[in-house]
Each structure stands twice: as structure tokens, then as C-alpha cells.
Amino acid sequence: MTTITQADFIQSIADALQHISYYHPVDYIQALGDAYEKEQSPAAKDAIAQILTNSRMCAEGHRPICQDTGIVVVFLKVGMNVRWDATLSVQEMVNEGVRRAYLQPDNVLRASIVADPAFTRKNTRDNTPAVVHYEIVPGDTVEVKLAAKGGGSENKSKFAMLNPSDSIVDWVMKTVPLMGAGWCPPGMLGIGIGGTAEKAMLMAKESLMEHIDMAQLKARGPQNKIEALRIELCDKINALGIGAQGLGGLSTVLDVKIFDFPTHAASKPIAMIPNCAATRHAHFTLDGSGAVTLPVPSLADWPDVTWRPDVNAKHVDLDTLTPEIVATWTAGDRLLLSGKLLTGRDAAHKRIADLFAKGEGLPEGVDFTNRVIYYVGPVDPVREEAVGPAGPTTATRMDNFTEMMLAKTGLISMIGKAERGPVGLEAIRKHKAAYLMAVGGAAYLVSKAIRASRVVAFEDLGMEAIYEFEVDNMPVTVAVDAAGSNVHETGPREWQEKIRQLPILAG
């Protein structure tokens, strides 16, 4: 009989969460490096270069790959012969490990979890509680799979109860374009087929913990129908031309994982969950010999890719920006922003809307006239940092506030990640504003362009407060220009056609 101590279990959870915050799984980095070498779309190649450069910087600097350091999900297989030397429950021990990891002073991780989700949505401040799944199995060890799942990719999860005769391929191909690019491709898709509704979702989530092996699978050929389905879906999804960050290109997914389970004769449940460019997961086993230490990857495992600004990028002075200057930008232009910008995301926009609804104005010290807003919730700084990793959040969540912000505050441009929805696009076109896209999955790289940071309003919202950033050559792409041209429409359409003409590219 193996004895697992409370101290060893908690420490192993905490250390693993710190580890995955700054080390990508090597299989992901190598697969992304291969995608970079094959990519022919300049915009997608630039985005992948930013992700790879950011990844290596995080591995060297031990800082988070993404500002969204995720909700912790843990899968446990507990051996029947295991004895616990503990006073806390397993859930409580996991939570304590999360708490220690996220409050670690040398590498503070962002607390994103809110309690009372239907009403007050108050931040728990330590990223607890985790979501824990248990399975009791024969044996005398505790097997742990854990992930830190970002909200942008989690929000794109899809589920359906298909008829038994319905095509899985048809459903996936219809559904993937509806996910947009808010899940930060290129990444993985996890699919669960069968069981019941909750079992399908659970399988989809757990499948994302699997090793990326699509290249090896294609090289040896499928050995069963599930493997053949994985290859078919991977190729057909990439043939959609969505590409990195939705800009159009050859690689939308690096792998497709599928778990299945017997189901009711009347049912065909199917779930699909994406993993983003900040793929973070670890797998280890406790055997009673002490806390587990995960192997440290070698920097030689990272591709020799270093992102540099486009020589043709336009330099923009944010402190003298005018609507007339914004009108000169064209969708697809690369910009390097310098000067002061304001931040704000979901909670801040809601506060502003509530103030206007009561007939009040913006908080003292907040002026959006001829300014740019950055949709971001940064990580707290450590040591000499002005701010911690500060990549963009999904812009579509701010769509319902965009008309208000453009009509009432003097705002003339916004920065976020991925596409805008119809409501946001209409407001941008109406007010001849612009939407700029920063690369999701390059948060540490982006933060190096931020020279100073201060909170100017709603300090109680923590990472969702309004900050003023002073930036120097912050890289962005014009995603929607003042005329309404939209790269998230034109890019994938262009590359879907190119792939159709050159079908060898789809493989």
C-alpha cells in the first residue's frame, strides 16, 4: 500500500502549475515550428513567429505564456491501494496547490476565477476553486493530468445531440467556422463522441491532454477508423483557410484528438473543445516517494525563430492620433504603436454603461477622446516589470458596448484579438473607427512594449480595472479599417481558394 502525503500532493500540484505557465509542451512547440516552416501566408507566418518567440521568452524568463493563466482542470486516477496521509479532502488539497501556484511571488499568475457566476461575479483572488474529476482504479499510485484552460478557447466549446445517422464530419465542418478565431489558432481540437451529454464533454476535454502526433500518424497511416477520422478532420479543417489568428493560412489545427464511448441507441452526443496557442498541460504520477518534479525542456527544443517588426510597419503616435489619421489605415496594415492608451474589458465596459444609464459621465481621470482602448486583463508585474504579460482578450465580448463607446466617449480605435461580430462591425463602420488586432498567445512579447502602467479607474476590479499604458512600438495589425474592410473575412476566403487550387497544401 502506497502512502501519499498531503504536503507532497499539494506541492506537486503547485509546482506543475508554475511549470506549465511558462513551458509549452515540447510536442506543441515542435508542431508549431513545422507549421511555421510550411506557412505561406505572410500574416499567419508573422503571427506564428510572435507565438514562438513569446514561448521561448517565457521559457527563459519564467513568466506566463498568456495573460489568461486559465481555470485549473485536474483529472485524477487514484489507485485503490493508495492511503492518504492528509487532513484535507482531495478537492481542498488541489485548491491549496492552485492557491500556492497562482500567488507565487516570483511568477505571479493572474487570478481569473469569479464566484457567484450568475450575479456578483466576485473574483476569488487566488484562482480557486479548481475543477477536479476523479476515477478510482486498480493500483497503488495517483496519476494526475492537469491543465490551465484559457477562457477564450473554453468559450468556443460546442456540443450537439446528433441523430444516429448524422455525419460527424459534416457537423464538425459546419461548426468550426462558427468558432471564429477567438480560441487563438493554431491549436488542437478535442472531440468526444458518445456516452451522454456530460460524458462527451468530459472526453473532449481530456483528449486535449494527449500528445500531438498528427505528423507521425500521417506518416505511418491510420490503424483504425478513429485515426482515419482524425486525419480527415485535420485536413478538411485546415483546408478552410482560417489560419493563425483567423488571418488566413495553411494551419488552423495542429492535431485533432478523438475519444469515444458507448452510447444509447437513440443518441449520438458529440462535443468539441479547442485548445489555444497557450496549450498548457502536464501529466505526472505520485508513487509515495515524494513530490514530483517535472522535467525541464531544453531551449534547443524551440525552433530557431525570432520575430521582428515588419520593416514596412507604420509608426503611430497615439498621443497625437486623430480620426483623420485612423481613416488612412487599410485593413492588413502592420502598425507599431507608441504613446499612451487606455485599457478596459468586460467588467469595465459594464461599469461605464451603468454610469451612462444613470445619467453620469466617465470616472474622473478617464478621457477616451481620440484615444485607443486595449481589451486586456494583465498579469501583475514582478521585479522590474511595468506590467506582467498583457496579451489581448477576445474582442467579440465587447461588441455590445462598441456603439456606446464610439458614440459617447470619443474613442476612435480598439485593440483586441480575433474577429468582431456583426454588431461590433456595424458600429465600427458607422463611426469610421478602426479595430486593431494583437496576437493572442504572445502576451509576454507584447508586455515588453509596455513601458509604464497605472490604474486610472475601477481599481476594485483587479485585472479588469482601467489602466493607462505607455507603450513603445507595440505591434498590431489593422483588422477592420474605417471603410469596413475586414481581414478576418478576406484572409480566410483568399486562403481557402488558394488551398482549393493547390490541394497538396491541405496535407
C-alpha positions as CSV (number, residue, x, y, z in Angstrom):
1,M,0.0,0.0,0.0
2,T,1.3,3.4,-1.0
3,T,1.0,6.4,1.2
4,I,0.6,9.8,-0.5
5,T,1.1,12.7,1.9
6,Q,-0.8,15.9,1.8
7,A,2.4,18.0,1.6
8,D,3.7,16.1,-1.4
9,F,0.4,16.2,-3.3
10,I,-0.1,19.9,-2.8
11,Q,3.5,20.7,-3.7
12,S,3.3,18.6,-6.9
13,I,0.1,20.4,-8.0
14,A,1.6,23.9,-7.3
15,D,4.9,23.1,-9.0
16,A,3.2,21.6,-12.1
17,L,1.0,24.7,-12.5
18,Q,4.0,27.0,-12.3
19,H,5.9,24.8,-14.8
20,I,3.1,24.9,-17.4
21,S,2.6,28.6,-17.0
22,Y,6.0,29.2,-18.8
23,Y,6.9,26.0,-20.5
24,H,4.9,24.9,-23.5
25,P,4.8,21.2,-24.1
26,V,7.6,20.3,-26.4
27,D,5.4,18.4,-28.8
28,Y,3.3,21.6,-29.3
29,I,6.4,23.8,-29.9
30,Q,7.8,21.3,-32.5
31,A,4.4,21.0,-34.3
32,L,4.1,24.8,-34.4
33,G,7.6,25.1,-35.7
34,D,6.8,22.7,-38.5
35,A,3.7,24.8,-39.3
36,Y,5.8,27.9,-39.4
37,E,8.2,26.4,-41.9
38,K,5.3,25.3,-44.2
39,E,3.2,28.5,-43.8
40,Q,2.9,30.7,-47.0
41,S,0.6,33.4,-45.7
42,P,2.7,36.4,-44.6
43,A,0.2,37.5,-41.9
44,A,-0.1,34.0,-40.5
45,K,3.6,33.4,-40.6
46,D,4.1,36.7,-38.7
47,A,1.6,35.6,-36.0
48,I,3.2,32.2,-35.6
49,A,6.6,33.8,-35.3
50,Q,5.3,36.0,-32.5
51,I,3.8,33.0,-30.7
52,L,7.1,31.0,-31.0
53,T,9.2,34.0,-29.9
54,N,6.9,34.6,-27.0
55,S,7.1,30.9,-26.0
56,R,10.9,31.0,-25.8
57,M,11.0,34.3,-23.9
58,C,8.6,32.8,-21.3
59,A,10.8,29.6,-21.0
60,E,13.8,31.8,-20.4
61,G,12.1,34.4,-18.1
62,H,9.8,32.1,-16.2
63,R,6.8,34.3,-16.9
64,P,3.3,33.3,-18.2
65,I,2.8,32.4,-21.8
66,C,-0.5,34.2,-21.8
67,Q,-2.0,36.8,-19.5
68,D,-5.0,34.4,-19.2
69,T,-3.4,31.9,-16.9
70,G,-6.6,29.8,-17.1
71,I,-9.0,27.8,-14.9
72,V,-7.4,24.8,-13.5
73,V,-8.8,21.4,-14.5
74,V,-7.5,18.2,-13.0
75,F,-8.1,14.6,-13.9
76,L,-7.1,12.1,-11.2
77,K,-6.8,8.3,-11.3
78,V,-6.5,7.2,-7.7
79,G,-5.3,3.7,-7.1
80,M,-7.4,1.5,-4.8
81,N,-4.4,0.6,-2.7
82,V,-3.4,4.3,-2.1
83,R,-3.6,5.6,1.5
84,W,-3.8,9.3,2.1
85,D,-1.9,10.9,4.9
86,A,-3.9,14.1,4.9
87,T,-6.4,16.2,6.9
88,L,-7.8,18.0,3.8
89,S,-10.1,16.5,1.1
90,V,-8.6,15.9,-2.3
91,Q,-10.5,18.9,-3.7
92,E,-9.2,21.0,-0.8
93,M,-5.6,19.8,-1.5
94,V,-5.9,20.7,-5.2
95,N,-7.2,24.1,-4.3
96,E,-4.3,24.7,-1.9
97,G,-1.9,23.7,-4.7
98,V,-3.6,26.2,-7.1
99,R,-3.5,28.9,-4.4
100,R,0.2,28.5,-3.9
101,A,1.0,28.4,-7.6
102,Y,-1.0,31.5,-8.5
103,L,0.3,33.6,-5.6
104,Q,3.9,32.6,-6.1
105,P,5.7,35.9,-5.8
106,D,8.5,35.2,-8.3
107,N,5.9,34.4,-11.0
108,V,2.6,35.8,-10.1
109,L,-0.2,34.2,-12.2
110,R,-3.5,36.1,-13.0
111,A,-6.5,35.3,-10.8
112,S,-9.4,34.9,-13.3
113,I,-11.9,32.9,-11.3
114,V,-15.1,34.6,-10.1
115,A,-17.6,33.2,-7.6
116,D,-21.4,33.7,-7.7
117,P,-21.2,33.5,-11.5
118,A,-24.8,34.4,-12.1
119,F,-24.8,37.6,-10.1
120,T,-21.9,39.5,-8.4
121,R,-19.1,37.6,-10.2
122,K,-16.6,38.5,-7.5
123,N,-13.0,37.5,-8.1
124,T,-11.8,34.8,-5.7
125,R,-8.3,36.4,-5.9
126,D,-6.3,33.2,-5.9
127,N,-7.8,31.4,-8.9
128,T,-9.6,28.8,-6.8
129,P,-11.5,26.6,-6.9
130,A,-10.2,24.1,-9.5
131,V,-12.4,21.7,-11.4
132,V,-11.5,18.2,-10.3
133,H,-12.5,14.8,-11.9
134,Y,-11.8,11.6,-10.1
135,E,-11.6,7.9,-11.2
136,I,-10.8,5.1,-8.8
137,V,-8.7,2.4,-10.5
138,P,-6.7,-0.6,-9.5
139,G,-3.1,0.1,-8.4
140,D,-1.1,2.0,-5.8
141,T,-0.3,5.3,-7.4
142,V,-2.1,8.6,-8.1
143,E,-2.0,9.6,-11.8
144,V,-2.5,13.3,-12.3
145,K,-3.3,15.2,-15.5
146,L,-3.8,18.9,-15.1
147,A,-4.4,21.8,-17.4
148,A,-4.8,25.6,-17.1
149,K,-7.6,26.2,-19.6
150,G,-7.9,29.8,-21.0
151,G,-11.3,31.4,-21.2
152,G,-11.0,32.4,-24.9
153,S,-10.7,28.8,-26.1
154,E,-13.1,27.4,-23.5
155,N,-15.8,29.8,-24.6
156,K,-15.7,28.3,-28.1
157,S,-16.7,24.8,-26.8
158,K,-19.5,23.2,-28.8
159,F,-21.9,20.4,-28.2
160,A,-24.7,18.7,-30.1
161,M,-27.0,15.7,-29.8
162,L,-26.8,14.3,-33.3
163,N,-29.2,11.7,-34.8
164,P,-27.5,8.3,-35.1
165,S,-27.4,8.6,-38.9
166,D,-26.0,12.2,-38.9
167,S,-22.5,12.7,-40.2
168,I,-19.8,13.6,-37.7
169,V,-17.6,15.2,-40.4
170,D,-20.5,17.4,-41.6
171,W,-21.2,18.6,-38.1
172,V,-17.6,19.5,-37.4
173,M,-17.1,21.2,-40.7
174,K,-20.3,23.3,-40.2
175,T,-19.3,24.1,-36.6
176,V,-15.6,25.0,-36.8
177,P,-16.2,28.2,-38.8
178,L,-18.7,29.3,-36.2
179,M,-16.0,29.2,-33.6
180,G,-14.2,32.1,-35.2
181,A,-10.6,32.8,-34.1
182,G,-11.2,33.7,-30.5
183,W,-9.7,30.4,-29.5
184,C,-6.3,31.5,-30.9
185,P,-5.4,29.0,-33.6
186,P,-3.3,27.2,-34.5
187,G,-4.0,24.8,-31.7
188,M,-5.8,21.5,-31.1
189,L,-9.3,20.3,-31.2
190,G,-10.6,17.7,-28.8
191,I,-13.7,15.8,-29.7
192,G,-15.8,13.4,-27.6
193,I,-18.3,11.1,-29.2
194,G,-20.9,9.0,-27.4
195,G,-21.8,8.4,-23.8
196,T,-24.1,11.0,-22.5
197,A,-24.0,14.8,-22.8
198,E,-21.7,15.3,-19.9
199,K,-19.5,12.3,-20.8
200,A,-19.0,13.6,-24.3
201,M,-17.8,17.0,-23.0
202,L,-15.5,15.3,-20.5
203,M,-13.9,13.1,-23.2
204,A,-13.4,16.2,-25.4
205,K,-11.6,18.0,-22.6
206,E,-9.5,15.1,-21.5
207,S,-8.4,14.3,-25.1
208,L,-6.7,17.7,-25.2
209,M,-4.1,16.3,-22.7
210,E,-2.9,13.8,-25.4
211,H,0.5,14.1,-27.2
212,I,0.4,15.9,-30.5
213,D,1.2,13.2,-33.1
214,M,-0.6,14.1,-36.3
215,A,2.5,14.2,-38.4
216,Q,3.6,10.7,-37.1
217,L,0.1,9.4,-37.6
218,K,0.0,10.5,-41.3
219,A,3.5,9.1,-41.8
220,R,2.5,5.6,-40.7
221,G,-1.1,5.7,-41.8
222,P,-4.3,5.1,-39.7
223,Q,-4.7,1.8,-38.0
224,N,-8.4,2.2,-37.1
225,K,-11.4,4.2,-38.1
226,I,-10.9,6.8,-35.3
227,E,-7.4,7.5,-36.5
228,A,-8.7,7.8,-40.1
229,L,-11.4,10.3,-38.9
230,R,-8.7,12.3,-37.1
231,I,-6.7,12.7,-40.3
232,E,-9.8,13.5,-42.4
233,L,-10.9,16.2,-40.0
234,C,-7.5,17.7,-39.6
235,D,-7.0,18.1,-43.3
236,K,-10.5,19.4,-44.0
237,I,-10.4,21.9,-41.2
238,N,-7.0,23.2,-42.4
239,A,-8.5,23.4,-45.9
240,L,-10.9,26.0,-44.6
241,G,-8.0,28.5,-44.7
242,I,-8.9,30.1,-41.4
243,G,-5.2,30.1,-40.4
244,A,-3.2,31.5,-37.5
245,Q,-5.3,34.0,-35.5
246,G,-8.0,33.8,-38.2
247,L,-5.9,35.8,-40.6
248,G,-5.9,33.2,-43.4
249,G,-3.3,30.5,-43.9
250,L,-2.4,26.8,-44.1
251,S,-2.5,25.8,-40.4
252,T,-5.7,26.2,-38.3
253,V,-5.2,23.0,-36.3
254,L,-2.1,21.1,-35.4
255,D,-3.9,18.0,-34.3
256,V,-7.4,16.6,-33.8
257,K,-8.0,14.3,-30.8
258,I,-11.0,12.0,-30.5
259,F,-12.2,9.9,-27.5
260,D,-15.3,7.8,-27.8
261,F,-17.6,5.8,-25.5
262,P,-20.7,3.5,-26.0
263,T,-23.9,5.5,-26.1
264,H,-27.7,5.0,-26.2
265,A,-29.1,3.5,-29.4
266,A,-31.2,6.7,-29.9
267,S,-28.3,9.1,-29.3
268,K,-25.1,10.4,-30.8
269,P,-23.7,13.0,-28.4
270,I,-20.7,15.0,-29.8
271,A,-18.6,17.6,-28.1
272,M,-15.8,19.7,-29.5
273,I,-13.4,21.8,-27.4
274,P,-10.4,23.8,-28.7
275,N,-7.0,24.2,-27.1
276,C,-5.4,27.6,-27.8
277,A,-1.9,28.7,-28.6
278,A,-1.3,28.8,-24.9
279,T,-1.6,25.0,-24.7
280,R,-0.8,24.2,-21.0
281,H,-1.0,20.7,-19.5
282,A,1.1,18.3,-17.6
283,H,1.0,14.6,-16.7
284,F,2.7,13.0,-13.7
285,T,2.4,10.1,-11.2
286,L,2.7,10.2,-7.4
287,D,4.1,6.9,-6.0
288,G,4.7,7.8,-2.4
289,S,8.4,8.7,-2.9
290,G,7.8,12.4,-2.5
291,A,6.7,15.4,-4.5
292,V,7.1,15.2,-8.3
293,T,9.4,17.4,-10.3
294,L,8.6,17.8,-14.0
295,P,11.5,17.6,-16.5
296,V,12.8,20.9,-17.7
297,P,12.8,21.2,-21.5
298,S,16.0,22.3,-23.3
299,L,15.9,25.7,-25.1
300,A,17.3,23.7,-28.0
301,D,13.9,22.2,-28.4
302,W,12.5,25.6,-29.6
303,P,12.6,26.4,-33.3
304,D,15.2,29.0,-34.3
305,V,12.5,31.6,-34.9
306,T,12.8,35.2,-33.7
307,W,10.0,37.7,-34.5
308,R,11.0,41.1,-35.7
309,P,8.7,44.0,-36.7
310,D,7.8,44.3,-40.3
311,V,10.1,46.8,-42.0
312,N,7.1,48.3,-43.7
313,A,5.1,48.8,-40.5
314,K,3.7,52.2,-39.9
315,H,4.7,54.1,-36.8
316,V,1.8,55.6,-35.0
317,D,2.0,58.3,-32.2
318,L,-1.0,57.6,-30.0
319,D,-0.7,60.9,-28.3
320,T,-1.5,62.9,-31.5
321,L,-3.9,60.4,-33.0
322,T,-6.9,61.8,-34.9
323,P,-9.9,60.4,-36.8
324,E,-8.2,61.7,-40.0
325,I,-5.1,59.5,-39.3
326,V,-7.2,56.5,-38.5
327,A,-9.0,56.9,-41.9
328,T,-5.7,56.4,-43.7
329,W,-5.2,52.9,-42.3
330,T,-6.0,50.0,-44.5
331,A,-7.0,46.5,-43.4
332,G,-3.9,44.4,-43.2
333,D,-1.6,47.3,-42.4
334,R,1.0,46.5,-39.7
335,L,1.3,49.3,-37.1
336,L,3.8,50.0,-34.3
337,L,2.0,52.0,-31.6
338,S,3.8,54.4,-29.3
339,G,2.4,56.7,-26.6
340,K,-0.5,56.3,-24.2
341,L,-3.5,54.1,-24.4
342,L,-6.3,53.0,-22.0
343,T,-7.4,49.5,-21.2
344,G,-10.8,48.0,-20.5
345,R,-12.6,44.7,-20.9
346,D,-16.0,43.2,-19.8
347,A,-16.4,44.5,-16.3
348,A,-15.1,48.0,-17.1
349,H,-17.4,48.3,-20.1
350,K,-20.4,47.2,-17.9
351,R,-19.5,49.8,-15.3
352,I,-19.3,52.5,-17.9
353,A,-22.6,51.5,-19.4
354,D,-24.2,51.6,-15.9
355,L,-22.8,55.1,-15.3
356,F,-24.3,56.4,-18.6
357,A,-27.6,54.7,-17.8
358,K,-27.8,56.7,-14.6
359,G,-27.0,59.9,-16.4
360,E,-23.5,60.1,-15.1
361,G,-20.2,60.6,-17.0
362,L,-17.0,58.7,-17.1
363,P,-15.0,58.4,-13.9
364,E,-12.7,61.2,-13.0
365,G,-9.4,61.0,-14.9
366,V,-10.8,58.8,-17.7
367,D,-11.0,60.5,-21.2
368,F,-11.3,58.4,-24.3
369,T,-11.3,61.4,-26.7
370,N,-9.2,60.4,-29.8
371,R,-7.8,57.5,-27.8
372,V,-7.3,53.8,-28.3
373,I,-8.6,51.2,-25.9
374,Y,-6.9,47.9,-25.4
375,Y,-9.0,44.9,-24.4
376,V,-6.7,43.3,-21.8
377,G,-6.6,42.0,-18.3
378,P,-2.8,42.0,-17.5
379,V,-0.8,39.8,-15.1
380,D,0.6,41.7,-12.1
381,P,4.2,42.8,-12.5
382,V,7.2,41.2,-10.8
383,R,10.6,42.7,-10.2
384,E,11.4,45.5,-12.7
385,E,8.3,44.9,-14.9
386,A,6.0,47.8,-15.7
387,V,3.3,45.2,-16.2
388,G,3.1,41.4,-16.4
389,P,2.2,39.5,-19.6
390,A,-0.6,41.5,-21.3
391,G,-1.9,39.9,-24.4
392,P,-5.3,40.8,-25.9
393,T,-8.7,39.3,-24.9
394,T,-11.4,38.2,-27.3
395,A,-12.9,41.3,-28.8
396,T,-16.4,40.0,-29.6
397,R,-17.3,40.1,-25.9
398,M,-17.1,43.9,-26.2
399,D,-19.3,44.1,-29.3
400,N,-22.5,45.0,-27.4
401,F,-20.7,48.0,-25.9
402,T,-19.0,49.2,-29.0
403,E,-21.7,51.6,-30.3
404,M,-21.9,53.2,-26.8
405,M,-18.1,53.7,-26.6
406,L,-17.8,55.1,-30.1
407,A,-20.9,57.3,-29.8
408,K,-20.4,58.7,-26.3
409,T,-16.8,58.7,-25.3
410,G,-14.8,60.0,-28.3
411,L,-13.0,56.7,-28.7
412,I,-11.6,56.1,-32.2
413,S,-9.9,52.7,-32.2
414,M,-9.8,49.4,-30.3
415,I,-7.3,46.6,-29.8
416,G,-8.2,43.0,-29.2
417,K,-7.8,39.5,-30.5
418,A,-9.7,37.7,-33.2
419,E,-12.7,38.8,-35.3
420,R,-15.5,41.2,-34.5
421,G,-19.1,40.2,-34.7
422,P,-21.9,41.8,-36.7
423,V,-22.9,44.3,-34.0
424,G,-19.3,45.4,-33.4
425,L,-18.6,45.7,-37.1
426,E,-21.6,47.8,-37.8
427,A,-20.6,50.3,-35.0
428,I,-17.0,50.5,-36.4
429,R,-18.2,51.2,-39.9
430,K,-20.8,53.7,-38.7
431,H,-18.3,55.7,-36.7
432,K,-15.4,55.2,-39.2
433,A,-13.3,53.9,-36.4
434,A,-10.8,51.0,-36.6
435,Y,-10.2,47.7,-34.9
436,L,-6.6,46.6,-34.4
437,M,-5.6,43.0,-33.7
438,A,-2.8,41.9,-31.4
439,V,-1.7,38.3,-31.4
440,G,-3.3,36.0,-28.9
441,G,-0.6,33.8,-27.4
442,A,2.1,36.4,-27.4
443,A,1.4,38.1,-24.1
444,Y,4.9,38.3,-22.7
445,L,6.3,39.6,-26.0
446,V,3.6,42.3,-26.1
447,S,4.3,43.3,-22.5
448,K,7.8,44.2,-23.4
449,A,6.4,47.1,-25.4
450,I,4.7,48.5,-22.3
451,R,7.0,51.0,-20.5
452,A,4.7,52.2,-17.8
453,S,1.3,51.3,-16.3
454,R,-1.1,52.8,-13.8
455,V,-4.6,52.2,-12.7
456,V,-6.9,55.1,-13.5
457,A,-10.4,53.8,-12.6
458,F,-12.2,50.8,-11.1
459,E,-9.3,49.6,-9.0
460,D,-11.5,47.1,-7.2
461,L,-11.9,45.1,-10.4
462,G,-8.3,43.9,-10.2
463,M,-7.1,42.8,-13.6
464,E,-10.3,44.2,-15.2
465,A,-9.6,47.8,-13.9
466,I,-9.0,50.6,-16.4
467,Y,-5.2,51.1,-16.8
468,E,-3.2,53.6,-18.7
469,F,-0.3,52.0,-20.5
470,E,2.6,53.9,-22.1
471,V,3.8,51.8,-25.0
472,D,6.7,51.8,-27.3
473,N,6.4,50.1,-30.7
474,M,3.6,47.8,-29.7
475,P,2.8,45.6,-32.8
476,V,-0.7,45.3,-34.1
477,T,-2.5,44.7,-37.4
478,V,-5.4,46.7,-38.8
479,A,-8.1,44.1,-38.8
480,V,-11.1,46.4,-39.6
481,D,-10.4,49.7,-41.2
482,A,-12.6,52.9,-41.2
483,A,-14.2,51.8,-44.5
484,G,-15.2,48.5,-43.1
485,S,-12.8,46.2,-44.8
486,N,-12.2,43.2,-42.6
487,V,-9.1,40.9,-42.8
488,H,-11.0,38.1,-40.9
489,E,-13.3,37.9,-43.8
490,T,-10.9,38.5,-46.7
491,G,-7.9,36.4,-45.4
492,P,-9.6,33.0,-44.8
493,R,-11.6,33.4,-48.1
494,E,-8.4,34.1,-50.0
495,W,-6.5,31.2,-48.5
496,Q,-9.4,28.8,-48.8
497,E,-9.4,29.4,-52.5
498,K,-5.6,29.0,-52.7
499,I,-5.7,25.7,-50.9
500,R,-8.5,24.6,-53.2
501,Q,-6.3,25.3,-56.2
502,L,-3.3,23.6,-54.6
503,P,-4.7,20.7,-52.8
504,I,-1.3,19.4,-51.8
505,L,-1.1,22.3,-49.3
506,A,-4.0,20.9,-47.4
507,G,-2.0,17.9,-46.3
